[in-house]
Amino acid sequence: MSKSDIHDIWFDYAAAFVQQKNASDWNTLATHEQEIAALWLLEADVYNGGFVQFFLQWGGRGIYPRGTGITSHRGVTCA
């Protein structure tokens, strides 16, 4: 499996949770789904505009899943 394939799988998997959050709210996601969505948002915002956008644009409710997602998914390699 190529890096491109892995990226596409991650993108599709995580984007589904982000879409669910956008359609309703963080509360509609299970804890692990919130963490995955938050990690996807972190990745997208870092590539698109940096940490300020990530921490200020998405609101306070998303900060907790971001932190727990980062610490609970230790296998993730950062760019």
Secondary structure, DSSP 4 states (H G I P E B T S, - for coil): --HHHHHHHHHHHHHHHHHHHHHS-GGGS-HHHHHHHHHHHHHHHHHHT-HHHHHHHS-GGGHHHHHHHHHH-TTPPP-
